[in-house]
Each structure stands twice: as structure tokens, then as C-alpha cells.
Amino acid sequence: MSRVRYAKSMRDLERVERRAGRDSVPVDVGVDSEGSNRSHDVIRTIRIVYETDAEVAQAVVPRPLEASVGSEVCVSFTSSATHITPDVTIESRTARFGVRVDYDEKPGVYLLAVPMISESAVMLGRERFGQPAKLAEVDLEAIDDEVVEASVVRKGIRFLSARAHRVEELPSRTFVENGYTFKAYPGSTPDKPFDQDPQLLRMEWHYAFSRVWRLDGELALTDSPFDPVVDLPVRRIIEFEYAEGTVESFGRVLRPVPGDWLLPFIHQRYDEPTVEGVEV
């Protein structure tokens, strides 16, 4: 008798049901009372909000989302510790880069880039949640008690980085942040852009920050044909913080959208360095 692991036994499937998919990816993913996916992590994070040009912000956002009036870009660098078992903890590092949008009376962030350090996290982000996840080197360090820095390197280009020092400690807080993505399957044949209509998803991140510091520092965007974050220039820093605490994540499908709405933007999640872009 031989054993093959490309097929699951009934015991495997029962374990998946009990753990709500946790053995499919090395993160603590569960299901809430409404059947939504979720994960819970202990995190350290640098969070930045800056103002960019209004016409640029609107140009990168697909319908039915609309860039917010403030034309704000949200950037974060996060190190998270996920407890797989009482004795096993996995650290992952992720960055997010996106434009603040309005939709259905729930403002949020439309994600343009989500660099991650592990292949399994990229797979989860893309396949389950429609995130523009890409494999990259993501670093987040506390140089000493006062200075923190973070960076993202991909294809040999350090296209996103931040360095700052702590100015003052702020009150602890809890809040919910929304993120918007499109779950889409490019067409299997050349005559179809998508195999089916893309789905608009909303991510919900429930943060509980036990310690928060206001930072003073710099955010640097460097040109990369693979990750063109520099096309959304920094005009004014609005928020700059370092925080420690926990986050619980949820994802929900909201509605299908016509493929034509997403077609000019789907390349954002792939490497297509020859794109000329649009003039705004």
C-alpha cells in the first residue's frame, strides 16, 4: 500500500472543517458567526497617511469605488506574530499601499500593492481575498528606543521605505479599518478578459492598539516599473505612527462588477513593466 498527499482523506477534510482552513496556509484563519474568514495576530506596525494629487488618486481607482475627497494614500509596514499552536509562532511581514476610497457609506482603502515575505501568505492574499499580493523583502526594525525604520525591496529595487523617530506616546485605541479588493480570474482564452465577473470584496481589520507613538520622519518612494508607487507623489504627511497591539481580519464578498470596469486596472497585481499609463 502506498500513500499520496495530492488528495485528502476524510480525516484531513474533517480537520480542515474544524480548523476552518488553517492547515491550508500557515496562518491562523478562522470563521466568524456569519461565515467570514478571519485571522488574529499580534502586530507591530508603522502607519502613514499622506496627501497626493486628486487627479492621480482618482485615476488608479476602479468603479464602483471613488477616491475620497482628501486624496489620501495609506501606507503601512507590519510585522505580525501568528500562534499556530501553543509552542509554534510564525512571524510574517507585510506592507500595504493604497488609496482612500468611499463606497456604500463605509470608507476604506483600495489596495494597490501588498508586498509579503512568504509565498503562502501571497497565495492566501490573492486566492482567497483578491489582494494584489506579491513576494518581496519587507523589513521593520526598531533601531533603538526612539528610532524605527521599514522598507520594501522587490526585483532588486527598494521602492518603499520609511525612517522616523518617536515624538510622543498617544492613548491606546481600538478601531476598524476597511480595505477594498477585487477577486478576479483572468480569462483562460484570449477572447475573454475574465472567466467570470470579478467580485468586489471588503476586508475589515479590527485593531486593538495597546501602545501608540506619534512619529516624525520621512517616507521615500522610489521609481520601479514593477511597483510604480512613485506615481502617487507625497504632497503632505497627514499621519505618521508606530503602534503595537493586535488585529483581527475579516473578508466579505460584496457584489460582482462588470469586467470592463476592472480591465484597465487588473495589471496592478501582476508585473507588467511596459505599461505606459494614462495622462492626468
Residue, then its C-alpha position, 0 to 999 in steps of 0.5 A: m500500500s502506498r500513500v499520496r498527499y495530492a488528495k485528502s482523506m476524510r480525516d484531513l477534510e474533517r480537520v480542515e472543517r474544524r480548523a476552518g482552513r488553517d492547515s491550508v496556509p500557515v496562518d491562523v484563519g478562522v470563521d466568524s458567526e456569519g461565515s467570514n474568514r478571519s485571522h488574529d495576530v499580534i502586530r507591530t506596525i508603522r502607519i502613514v497617511y499622506e496627501t497626493d494629487a486628486e487627479v492621480a488618486q482618482a485615476v488608479v481607482p476602479r468603479p464602483l469605488e471613488a477616491s475620497v475627497g482628501s486624496e489620501v494614500c495609506v501606507s503601512f509596514t507590519s510585522s505580525a506574530t501568528h500562534i499556530t499552536p501553543d509552542v509554534t509562532i510564525e512571524s510574517r511581514t507585510a506592507r500595504f499601499g493604497v488609496r482612500v476610497d468611499y463606497d456604500e457609506k463605509p470608507g476604506v482603502y483600495l489596495l494597490a500593492v501588498p508586498m509579503i515575505s512568504e509565498s503562502a501568505v501571497m497565495l492566501g492574499r490573492e486566492r482567497f481575498g483578491q489582494p494584489a499580493k506579491l513576494a518581496e523583502v519587507d523589513l521593520e526594525a526598531i533601531d533603538d528606543e526612539v528610532v524605527e525604520a521599514s522598507v520594501v525591496r522587490k526585483g532588486i529595487r527598494f521602492l518603499s521605505a520609511r525612517a522616523h523617530r518617536v515624538e510622543e506616546l498617544p492613548s491606546r485605541t481600538f478601531v476598524e479599518n476597511g480595505y477594498t479588493f477585487k477577486a478576479y480570474p483572468g480569462s483562460t482564452p484570449d477572447k475573454p478578459f475574465d472567466q467570470d465577473p470579478q467580485l468586489l470584496r471588503m476586508e475589515w481589520h479590527y485593531a486593538f492598539s495597546r501602545v501608540w507613538r506619534l512619529d516624525g520622519e520621512l517616507a521615500l518612494t522610489d521609481s520601479p516599473f514593477d511597483p510604480v508607487v512613485d506615481l502617487p507623489v507625497r504632497r503632505i504627511i497627514e499621519f505618521e505612527y508606530a503602534e503595537g497591539t493586535v488585529e483581527s481580519f475579516g473578508r466579505v464578498l460584496r457584489p460582482v462588477p462588470g469586467d470592463w470596469l476592472l480591465p484597465f486596472i487588473h495589471q496592478r497585481y501582476d508585473e507588467p513593466t511596459v505599461e505606459g499609463v494614462e495622462v492626468 
